[in-house]
Amino acid sequence: MGDREKIEERLVTLETRLAFQDETIETLNSVVKDQWAEIDRLQRMLSRFDGRLAEIEDNIEIAPPQKPPHY
């Protein structure tokens, strides 16, 4: 195999690897985008639950401690 063929083979190998890397990067980018959307959704949900919990805590009447029945 001559130098030209070796160079051409290396070039094809590099181009193939680059194509796979581009595809992998696009896939990872899509996954990261989806994960950020899910994180945003969960943060909004947590914020709503936190607000609801604060309302419940504000409306709870705390009863004085009672002695157990065996006293």
Buried (B, 14 or more C-beta within 10 A) or exposed (E): EEEEEEEEEEEEEEEEEEEEEEEEEEEEEEEEEEEEEEEEEEEEEEEEEEEEEEEEEEEEEEEEEEEEEEE
